[in-house]
Amino acid sequence: MTKINVGLLGLGTVGKGVATIVARQSPQLASAGLKITRAAVRTITPERQAHFPDIKLTTDAFQIVNDPEIQIIVEAIGGIDLPYALIQQALRNGKHVITANKDLIATHGQALTALAASQHVALNYEAAVMGSIPILRTLNTSFAGDTITSLAGIANGTSNFILSQMARGRSYQGALADAQQKGFAEADPTNDVEGLDASYKLLILCRLAFGLDATLASIHRQGITTLTAADFAAAKHFGCTIKPLIRAIRRGNQLSLTVAPALVPNTNPLSHVDDEFNAIELTSTNTKSLVLIGPGAGSLPTANAVVADLQAVAHDIRGHQTPTIAAQVLLTAEALELKTPQLVVLDTDLSITGAAIADHLGLSCVTYQHNNELTLLSPAVTDETIDTWRATLNRLKHVKVQHVLPVFNPDGRAHQTQLQNLTTTSETESQSF
Ligand SMILES: NC(=O)c1ccc[n+]([C@@H]2O[C@H](COP(=O)([O-])OP(=O)(O)OC[C@H]3O[C@@H](n4cnc5c(N)ncnc54)[C@H](OP(=O)(O)O)[C@@H]3O)[C@@H](O)[C@H]2O)c1
């Protein structure tokens, strides 16, 4: 069997994992006849070359995308500008491309998909969204006769690891340090903890799930950096835990998009997805609910998704089939404003009661006091109402709004009666979690 030659751009966490899995040649993979012949890195050392004796290393990635012997390019460098130029060149040269790069696909995915379609080559990026979870393949192949109405999930392992540690009693800083020490968080974790990484994944998911193109600016995005132990106490009081959620709800061509730490009732499967794991729940007309859970990052889990793409492309090449890629026609998503129950978290000097604040807002709602932190569980309201409340509350002398956390309601129609302890409670003693 003639080999299908693969060029690997990057031999870091993901690239090395791909080289390792391909070298193992499982029986299923052996039938694909894949061979990694060249790899691009920044630094070549004799030890590194010795570690990959069958792969010729270069520091010039363009040599690989211009190599006529190579049929498939795997991009695992990261960033946007360089991989964009490399992938465009590879596609123009008639090569199939696989990438793990969500930033690039969220930013230039449409242009690259159109280029791949015009060249009749594949552009696959399963590993870019939720690492090991085969969510893109599932969206592409399993919902042909179904309509997805909403999706929700945990798309960032770093944030989920930090919030899982905080639910067990760690401080934010302590949990972040643990994540960095275990390699789950980068030295600069901004993209992860501010929800940017998850937002990129949400945009990609919306294209495949709904055929709708949305912008980063249309996402209601909130980071996890201001959360404290008292938030977890309040969540626990209401029978919930706090998870870094992505959520998209569709009504026609309208989308309501959120990336935020949210209160998830303990009865929902997403509340039990901990640490670096990712998960996604799809709600659709026929299937109703489908949940997928798995490691969202890491060398071998991510590389496994890349290798699944490699095998699919090899299968198409051997069957002389045009890869199943089409220049997807996307409609532009319009904004959808939905009402959501919210946990309004306030710092107070204890001179004002929850009932007085609720009165001030003209609300009848449940409150929970934990030391200086007072939380109000609001009925379902719009973001506009929340903004009005913020302004009103910040004018009060003894109160400061810390943050407002949404309560997860998968279809946008759930009611806060799903939660526990819907009676006003005050706990001014310190609590251990
Ligand atoms: N890590 C994960 O768990 C994970 C999960 C899902 C998706 N991804 C995505 O996968 C991609 C790669 O991530 P990673 O974690 O594997 O990154 P990484 O560990 O930093 O590896 C990057 C690799 O690219 C090489 N490289 C960088 N600049 C280069 C250049 N100008 N020319 C040639 N080679 C260059 C590096 O070479 P040197 O080794 O010589 O420095 C390194 O081997 C990113 O888009 C990331 O978002 C990662």
The ligand as an SDF file (V2000), in Angstrom:
LIG
                    3D

 48 52  0  0  0  0  0  0  0  0999 V2000
   -2.5840   21.9330   24.3590 N   0  0  0  0  0  0  0  0  0  0  0  0
   -3.8240   21.4760   24.2880 C   0  0  0  0  0  0  0  0  0  0  0  0
   -4.2710   20.6860   25.1230 O   0  0  0  0  0  0  0  0  0  0  0  0
   -4.7050   21.9140   23.1530 C   0  0  0  0  0  0  0  0  0  0  0  0
   -6.0480   21.4620   23.1050 C   0  0  0  0  0  0  0  0  0  0  0  0
   -6.8510   21.8250   22.0260 C   0  0  0  0  0  0  0  0  0  0  0  0
   -6.3330   22.6500   21.0430 C   0  0  0  0  0  0  0  0  0  0  0  0
   -5.0320   23.1040   21.1300 N   0  0  0  0  0  0  0  0  0  0  0  0
   -4.5380   23.9760   20.0710 C   0  0  0  0  0  0  0  0  0  0  0  0
   -3.4590   23.3110   19.3900 O   0  0  0  0  0  0  0  0  0  0  0  0
   -2.5200   24.2630   18.9270 C   0  0  0  0  0  0  0  0  0  0  0  0
   -1.1230   23.8800   19.4430 C   0  0  0  0  0  0  0  0  0  0  0  0
   -1.1500   23.9310   20.8660 O   0  0  0  0  0  0  0  0  0  0  0  0
    0.0170   23.2720   21.7420 P   0  0  0  0  0  0  0  0  0  0  0  0
   -0.4720   23.2840   23.1340 O   0  0  0  0  0  0  0  0  0  0  0  0
    0.4750   21.9840   21.1570 O   0  0  0  0  0  0  0  0  0  0  0  0
    1.1760   24.3800   21.5650 O   0  0  0  0  0  0  0  0  0  0  0  0
    2.6990   24.2510   21.9840 P   0  0  0  0  0  0  0  0  0  0  0  0
    2.9010   23.1630   22.9640 O   0  0  0  0  0  0  0  0  0  0  0  0
    3.1650   25.6160   22.3190 O   0  0  0  0  0  0  0  0  0  0  0  0
    3.4340   23.7950   20.6190 O   0  0  0  0  0  0  0  0  0  0  0  0
    3.6040   24.6480   19.5210 C   0  0  0  0  0  0  0  0  0  0  0  0
    4.5880   23.9960   18.5540 C   0  0  0  0  0  0  0  0  0  0  0  0
    4.7060   24.8430   17.4150 O   0  0  0  0  0  0  0  0  0  0  0  0
    6.0850   25.0910   17.1480 C   0  0  0  0  0  0  0  0  0  0  0  0
    6.2180   26.4190   16.5650 N   0  0  0  0  0  0  0  0  0  0  0  0
    5.8540   27.6140   17.1220 C   0  0  0  0  0  0  0  0  0  0  0  0
    6.1520   28.6190   16.2800 N   0  0  0  0  0  0  0  0  0  0  0  0
    6.6950   28.0540   15.1880 C   0  0  0  0  0  0  0  0  0  0  0  0
    7.2110   28.5790   13.9720 C   0  0  0  0  0  0  0  0  0  0  0  0
    7.2390   29.9000   13.7220 N   0  0  0  0  0  0  0  0  0  0  0  0
    7.6880   27.7130   13.0590 N   0  0  0  0  0  0  0  0  0  0  0  0
    7.6960   26.3740   13.3020 C   0  0  0  0  0  0  0  0  0  0  0  0
    7.2210   25.8290   14.4340 N   0  0  0  0  0  0  0  0  0  0  0  0
    6.7280   26.6540   15.3670 C   0  0  0  0  0  0  0  0  0  0  0  0
    6.7750   24.9720   18.4930 C   0  0  0  0  0  0  0  0  0  0  0  0
    8.1520   24.6930   18.2940 O   0  0  0  0  0  0  0  0  0  0  0  0
    9.1500   24.4880   19.5340 P   0  0  0  0  0  0  0  0  0  0  0  0
    8.7090   23.2010   20.1920 O   0  0  0  0  0  0  0  0  0  0  0  0
   10.4950   24.3850   18.9350 O   0  0  0  0  0  0  0  0  0  0  0  0
    8.9670   25.6790   20.4220 O   0  0  0  0  0  0  0  0  0  0  0  0
    5.9930   23.8340   19.1440 C   0  0  0  0  0  0  0  0  0  0  0  0
    6.5490   22.5970   18.7610 O   0  0  0  0  0  0  0  0  0  0  0  0
   -3.0270   25.6280   19.3990 C   0  0  0  0  0  0  0  0  0  0  0  0
   -3.7590   26.2290   18.3640 O   0  0  0  0  0  0  0  0  0  0  0  0
   -3.9480   25.2770   20.5670 C   0  0  0  0  0  0  0  0  0  0  0  0
   -4.9580   26.2420   20.7700 O   0  0  0  0  0  0  0  0  0  0  0  0
   -4.2230   22.7500   22.1600 C   0  0  0  0  0  0  0  0  0  0  0  0
  1  2  1  0
  2  3  2  0
  2  4  1  0
  4  5  1  0
  4 48  2  0
  5  6  2  0
  6  7  1  0
  7  8  2  0
  8  9  1  0
  8 48  1  0
  9 10  1  0
  9 46  1  0
 10 11  1  0
 11 12  1  0
 11 44  1  0
 12 13  1  0
 13 14  1  0
 14 15  2  0
 14 16  1  0
 14 17  1  0
 17 18  1  0
 18 19  2  0
 18 20  1  0
 18 21  1  0
 21 22  1  0
 22 23  1  0
 23 24  1  0
 23 42  1  0
 24 25  1  0
 25 26  1  0
 25 36  1  0
 26 27  1  0
 26 35  1  0
 27 28  2  0
 28 29  1  0
 29 30  1  0
 29 35  2  0
 30 31  1  0
 30 32  2  0
 32 33  1  0
 33 34  2  0
 34 35  1  0
 36 37  1  0
 36 42  1  0
 37 38  1  0
 38 39  2  0
 38 40  1  0
 38 41  1  0
 42 43  1  0
 44 45  1  0
 44 46  1  0
 46 47  1  0
M  CHG  2   8   1  16  -1
M  END
$$$$
